Amino acid sequence: MTQPTGRGKMAARLRGLVWASRPLLPVVQTWDLHARRWVRALRRSPVRVVSPSGQVVERKPGPGKQPRRAAAETGPHEPRRKPSLQVPPSQKPCTWEDSGLRYDKALPGDRRLSSVMTIVKSRPFREKHGKILLEGRRLIADALKAGAVPKIFFFSRLEYLKELPIDKLKGVSLIKVKFEDIKDWSDLVTPQGIMGIFAKPDHVQMTYPETQLRHLLPLLLICDNLRDPGNLGTILRSAAGAGCSKVLLTKGCVDAWEPKVLRAAMGAHFQVPIINNLDWETLPNYLPTDTRVYVADNCGLYAQAHMSNKASDYGWVCDQQLSKLHKYEEEEEEDLEPGASKAWLPEVEVQSYDLDWTEAPAAVVIGGETHGVSLESLQLAESTGGKRLLIPVVPGVDSLNSAMAASILLFEGKRQLRVRAEHVSRDRSYH
């Protein structure tokens, strides 16, 4: 038997390799074919669905998709255009990131906060430059809603700033500082981490709440020489709650925009118009026509002479302040020439506070606890046909706190106006 040559051995080996690899080719091709079919099936969406009952449901192409025929008409070389997302032009940025606002971060040694706080807390600066300081998220939000113009915001956390209306922050200097720095300059027991410098609001340009405007009454408040910030803030809060249409402050009163007054008023500055620093000569220009001025004065001039004996027995008159006003009389009598009269002294009738005094637009004068009401207020009451309103107190008790007396009189006036409105409505229903 002959042995195969080297060339024959090589040919046999190649034939064996070919036959061994032949069965693998159909398997690979079959797997590749099925895989492509499955991928195409996953990409397809049914045009119609046939249920077992024979009902045919047409399927519409989803948004942004077009039929295959329409896609073929565009041509093989033209790129498909993706549908553009159009935003309505009236839509404003609703997030901090969309607004494009930027803020500065105060570095160690930055004295911007301390320099601003030093000058803005002084009354001469506020009156000269027309700037005020507001602290706390709620008070700042009320100011922005009423139309106050912000200049600078100091804040310790970005979240506090994001709570404010974004459109009101454009053009405002935003400075992030440490909470310890705000705490050093804050007047609050628990600082809220944000302080704002605003332009001093003008009552003519302010936008007061709609609910407040609907409940305004023909009732005004005149503050005469009120020196205590806490009392003035409480009085402003009562005036807003009663529905006063306006609050007038004469010269000698504490500044209505002082931080302590703002804190006690709890946002009343942006609910009722406040006019500061008025002279008695110009004050009548801010009163509506036919307004009668009533003076809250338990111990006023000639009060004992006008009150009945029964009223005097119950201590409706304060002897301490009455003696002070009698001193004015004695000093004037010494200055008067023989035969001269004291016609300049205002003689204002006295009545109890719970009797009707709101038949015409009324303005109530509240004096300070130290100096009481001024002679100018009594003269204005006399010239307008007003009266002196007395609140009864138990004998031995000094005059009421100014804020308490103001609250009693304002809500008594509100009650009288409501009763009168009910009577008018009842009379109309009868007719």
Secondary structure, DSSP 8 states (H G I E B T S, - for coil): -----HHHHHHHHHHHHHHHHTTHHHHHHHHHHHHHHHHHHHH---SEEE-TTS-EEE----TT---HHHHHHT-SSS----------TT----SHHHHT---EE--TT--HHHHHHHHHTSHHHHHHH-EEEEESHHHHHHHHHHT--EEEEEES-HHHHHTS-GGGSTT-EEEE--HHHHHHH--SSS--SEEEEEE---TTT----HHHHHT--SEEEEEES---HHHHHHHHHHHHHHT-SEEEEETTS--TTSHHHHHHHTTGGGTS-EEEEE-TTTGGGGS-TT-EEEEE-TT-TTHHHHS-HHHHHTT-S-HHHHHHHHHHHHHHHHHS-TT---TTS----EEETTS---SS-EEEEEEBTTTBS-HHHHHHHHHTT--EEE----TT-----HHHHHHHHHHHHHHHHHHHHHHHHHHHHH-
